[in-house]
C-alpha cells in the first residue's frame, strides 16, 4: 500500500512539473500579441513599478488612518531589590518588592494646521502619479517589443531574400557553366557568376547572424530563454494607414496632453509637491492634542501582608487621566524652516519637470506624425521601385540569355532587384508598426487594441 501511495505521489510531482514547464514554454511560432503579452508579464521594470504602486497605496491608506486616534497598551512587570516607595503604605521600604503596571493610552490630534489633510492629498496625488508611471512603463514595454519585433521580422525577410538570391544565382551559374562548355559564353562570365554566388552566401550568413542577435535582444526584453528557437509570425496587417492621419497635428497635441501617462504623472507629482509645502508649513503653528490614559498597578513587598492582585489592580490602584495638550513651536534650531525650504525646492523642481515633459510630449508627437507620413511615402515609393526593378531584372535576364547584353548589366539589374526587395520589406514592416508608435507618442497605446 505504501509503495502504491509513493508511486502516485511521484507521478503527481512529475505531472505538476510538466504542467509548469508547459505553462512557461514559449511557442516555437510567436505572434506579435503573444510577444507583447509575455513581455508585459515578465518585464522587471514594469514589475518593479507595480511593486512601487503597492507601496504608494499603503502610504495613502496610512495617511488616511492617521485621522483616527492612536491607541496603545502597556504592561510592565519588574522586581526592585532595595529602597522603594510603597504607594499602598505611603512610606519607603527596604526589601524585595514585585511590581506590575498596566495602562491603555490614546491620543487624538485635534488640530495641526491642516497638516494631515494636506498629507492625505499629497499621498493621493503620489498614488495617481505612480499609477501613471505603471501605465507609461507598460506602454514603453509595448513600444520596445514592437520595435524589436519589427527588426526580427525584417531580418527574417532579408534572410529569405538572400536565400532566394543564392538559389537564383546558383541556377544561373549552372546555366552559364553549360554555355561555357558549349563555347556560347566566355569563361570569365562563369568566374564572375561564381563570385556573385559566393558573395550572396556571405550576405546570407551575415543576415543569419543579425537575425540571431536581434532575436536574442527580443528574448531579453521578454525575459525568456534566448537559446530557445522561435520564429515570429508576420501580422499581415493592412499597410494602408492613410486614414490614421486624418487628425490635425494640434488635435494630436491635445490628445497627447490628455492621455500621456508621463505628463499626467508629472502633473500629479507637482500637485503632491504643492500639498507637501502646505503640510510642512503647518509645523510653524501650534497643534492641539487630546489624550487619555487608563491604568493600574500592583506591588507587594516580600514577607509583608498586602492586599491581593485582584483588589489592588482592579480596585485600589486604578487611575484615569485625560485632557488637552497645546504644543507651541518656539525655536527648534530652524528645523521647521529647513523642512519648508526643502519641500518648496521639491515643488519648484516638479514644476520644471512638468514643463520639460510637456515639451517632450510635443516633440514626440511631432516626430511620430512626420515619421508616419514619411513611412507612407516610403512604402509607396518602395512598392513602385520593386515593380520597376522586377521588370528590369526579367528583361535583362532575358536579354542576357539571348546574348544581347553582357553580364555586367545583368548583374546590376539583379543587385537592384535584391535591393528593391529589401527596401520594400523594410518599408512594409515599418509602416505596419508606425501606427503603434504614433499611439505610443500620444499616449493611447493599449494592449487590448492590438489586432
N, C-alpha and C positions, 0 to 999 in steps of 0.2 A: 504493500500500500504506500509506504514512504517513497519507494522508487517511482511509483506512478505519479505521486504528487510532485516529486523533484523534476521529473520529465516535463510535466505540464507547466511548472513554474519556469523552467528553462525555455520552453517553447514560447511562453508569453513574452519573456525578455527579448528573444530573437525577433518576434513579430513586432514588438514595440520599437526596437532599434531600426528595423527595416522601414517601419512606417515613418519614423522621424527622418531617416535618411531620404526617403522618397519625398517627404514634405519640403526638405531643404534643397533637393536636387534641382539644378537648373535645366530646363528643357533644352534639347540639342538644337531646336529651331525656336528662336526667341523673337517674339513680336515687339513692336515698339512700346505698346502699352504695358506688356509684361515687364519689359526692362525698366520702365519708369516706376512701376509698382514695386519691384524688387529694390530699386534704389531708394525710394521713399521709406520703405520698411527698414533698410539696413544702414542708411547714411548716418554716420556717427555725429556729424554736426547737427543734423536735424534732431536726432535723439537727445543730444545734449541740450538743445534749446527747449525741447519738450520737458526735460527734467527741470530746467530753469523755470518753466511755466508752472510746474507743480509747486516750486518754492515760492513763486510770486503769489499763487493762490493761497498758500499757507500764511504769507505775510499779510495779505489782505484780510484773511479771517482773524488773524491775531490783532490787527488794528481795530477791527470792529469789536472783538471780545474785550478790549481794554476799556470800553464804556461801562462794563459791569464791574462790581466791586471785586477786590482781591480778598480771598479768604484763605487762611492758613491755620493749621493746628500744630500745637507744640506740646510735647511730653518730655519731661526731664526727670531722670532718676539719678541720685547721687548719694554718696556717703561722705560725711565730714568727721574727721578724727581730730579733735582739739576743741578750742573755744568757738562757740557759735551762739547766735541769738535764737532763742526758742520763742516764737511769737505766740505759741499757745500759753506758755508760762509767763511771758513778759520779762525774761531775765536771761543773762548769759550763763551758759552751762558748758562744762568741760566733759568730753567723753566722745563716744562714737554715736553719731546721730544719722539716721536714714531719712531721706527727703524725696518726695515725689511732687513735681509741679506739672500742671496741665492747663492749657488755655486754647481758646478759639479766638482768633483776631480777624477783623475785617476792616478794610479801608476803601473809601469811595471818593474819587476825585470829583468834587462838585463843580469847580471852575478852574481852568488853567489857560485862559485867554484863547480858547478855541484851538488849542494845540492838537487835541485828539481828533477833532472834526477835520482839520486840515491834513492830519496824518492819514486819516481814512481816505480822503480824496486823493492824496498822493499815492497811496498803495493801490487804489483803484486804477489810477492812470498808468501806474507802472505795470499792473496786470494787463491792461489793454495794450500797452506798448510791447510787452513780451509776447502776447498773442499775435501781434502784428509781425514780430520777429520770426515766430514759428511759421506763419503763413508765407512770409517772403523767403525764408530758408527753403521751404518746400518748393516754391516756385523756382528758386535757384537750382535746386536739385533737378527739377524737370528740364530746365534750360540746359544744364550741363550734360544731362543724359541725351537730350535732343541733339546737341552739337556733336557729341562723341558718337552717337548712333548714326548720325548723318555721315560722319567721316568714315566709319566702318563700312557702311553701305556703299559709299563711293569707292573705298578700297576694294571691296568685293567686285564691284562692277569693273574697275580698272584692271583687276587681275583677270577677269573673264575676257575683257577686250584684248589684253596681252596674250592670253592663251589662244584665243581665236586667231590673232595675228600670227602666232607661231605656226599654227596649223596651216594657215593660208600661205605663209612664206615657204614652209617645207614642201607643200604641194607644188608651189611654183618652182621650187628648187629641183624637185624630181622631174618636172616637165622640162626645165632648162637642161638638165643632165641628158635627157633623151635627145633633145635638139642638138646639144654639143656633140654627142656621139654620132649623130647623123650629119654633122657639119653645117647645120642650119644656123647655129649660134656660135659666137666666139667663146672660148674657154674663160675669158675674163668675166663674162656675164655669170658663169657658174660660180666663180670665186666671189664676185660681188654679192650674188644672191645668198651664198653660204654665210658670208659675213653679216648680211642683214638678218638671217635666221638666228645666228648666234647672238646678235645684238638684241633681238626680240626675246630670246631666252633670258638674257641678263635683265631686261626690263621686267620680265615676268617674275624673276627671283626677287628683285627689289620690291615689286608690288606685293609679293607674298610676305616679305619681311615687314613692310609697312603695315600690312593688314594685321599681322600678329601683334605688333607693337600697339596699334590703336585698339585692338580687341582687349589687350591686357589693361590698357588705360580705362576702357569702359568697364571691365570686370572690377577694377579697383574702385571705381565710382560706385558700382552696385554692391561692393564688398562681397564678391563671390570668388570662388576658386578660379584663378586666372589660367590654371592648367587645363581646366575643362574645355572641351571642344564644343562650340556652339556656333550656329550660323544665324544671321539676322534676316528677318523677313522684310521684304520691300512693302511698305504700307499701301502702295498702289493708290495714292491719293490723287485727286484731280489737280493737275498743275495749273488750272485756270483760276487764279485767285484775284483777278482784277476787281471783283466785287468787294473784296475785303478792304479796298482803299477808297470806298465811297464816302468815308468821313473826311472832313477837312482837318488840317493839322491842328487848328485851335480846338476843335472838338476832341481830338485825341489828347491834347494837353489837359483839358478839363476832366476827361475820363480818368487820366492817369492821376491827377491830383485827388480824385475821389477814391480810387481803387488801389493805388500803390501802397502796399503794406509798410514799406520802409518809411515813406513820407508820413503816413498816419501814425506810425510808431514814433517818429520824431516829434509830431505834434503832441502826442500823449506824454512823451518824456519832458517836453518843455512845460506842459501844464503841471506835471508832477513836481518839477523843479520849482515852479511858482508856488505851489502849495507847501513845499518844503521851506521856502523863505518865510511864508506866513506862519508856519508851525514853529520855526526856531525863534521868530520874533516874540512868541509868547513867553519865552524864558525871561524877557525883560520885566514882566509884570507879576504881581502876586498870584498865588494859587490857593484855593481853599479845599481842604480835605476833611471829610467826615470819617471818624474812626470809632470802633467799638471793640471791646475785648471782654470775654467772659472766661474766668479761670478759677482754679482752686489749688490747694496744696495739702500735703500730708507730711508730718515729721514725727519721729519717735526716737528718743534717747534710749539707747540700750541699757537695760537694768532699771528703767523707770516705768511707772504705770502711766499710760497715756490712752486717750480715747482711741477707738478703733478707726481703721481706714474709712469705713462707711460713714461714720459720724463726721470725721474731720473733712474728707474730700467732698462730700455731697451736701454737708450742712454747715459746719462751723466755719470753714475757710473759703467759701465761695466768694467771688468778687466780680462785680460788673463795672466796667469802665466804658464811657462813651463821651464824645464831644466833637468839637471842631478845631481844626488847626489851620491857621493862616500863615503861609510861608511868604516872606517878603525878601526878594533878592536885593542885596545892598552892594556887595562887592565880592566877586569870586575870581579875581585875577584876570578879568576880561575874557573868561572862557565863553560866556554867552555871546559876547561880541564876535569872537572868533568863529563860533558856530554860524552866526548870521552871515558873516562875510563869506564863509565857505559855501553856504547854501546860495548866496547871491551870485557868486562866481559860477557855481554849477548851473544856475539859471541862465546866466549870460552865455555860457558855453553851449547850453541846449538850444538857445536861440540861433547861435552861429551854425550849429549842426543842422538845424531845421532849414535854415536858409541855403546851406550848401546842398542838402538833399533835394531841395526844391529845384535848384539849378541842374543838378544831376538828372532828375526826372525829365526835365525838358530836353536836355541833351540826348538822353537815352531814347526818348520818343522820336526826336528828330532823326537820329541815326537809323533807328529801326524803320521809320517811314521811308526815308530815302533808300535804304538798302532793299526794302521791299520793291520799290519802283525799279531800282537797278536790276534786281533779280528777275523781275518780269521782262524787262527789256533784254537781259542777257539770255533768258530762256528762249525768247522769240528769235533772237539773232542766232543762237546756237542751233536751233531747230532748222533754220534756213541753211546755215553753214553745213550741217550734217547732210542735208539733202543734196546740196551742191557738191560736196566732197565725195559723196557716194556715186553720183552721176559721173563726176570727173574720173574717179578711180575705175569704174566699169568701162568707161570709154578708153582710158589709157591702157587698161589690161587687154582690151580687145585689139587696140592698135599695136600693142607690143606682141601679142600672139600672132598678128598678121605680118609683123616685121616692119610696120610703118614707122614706129617710134623706137627710141633707144631705151636702155634700162634705166638711165638717169631720170628721165621724165616719168617712167612708170613707178620708180621708187619714190619720187617726190609725191606723186599722186597717192600712193599707199600711205606715206607718212602723214599727209594732210588728212586722209580719211581716218586714220587711227587717232590723230589729234582731235578731229571733229567729234569722234565718238566719245572721247574723254571729256571734252568741253560740254557736250550735251548731257552726259551723265552727271557732271558736276552741277550744271545749271538746273537740271531736273530735281535733284535731291535738295539743292539749296532753296529753290522756290517752294518745294513741298514743306519745308520746315520754317520758312520765313514767317508764315502766319503765327506759328508758335512763338517765335522770337518777338514779333510785334505785340502779341498778347502779354508776353513777359514784360515788355517795356511799359505798357500801360497798366499792368497790374491785374489783368483779368484772367490770367492763365490758371486753369484748374485741371486737376487730373480727370474729373468727371467729363470734361469737354473734349478729351482726346478721342478722336474717332477710332 
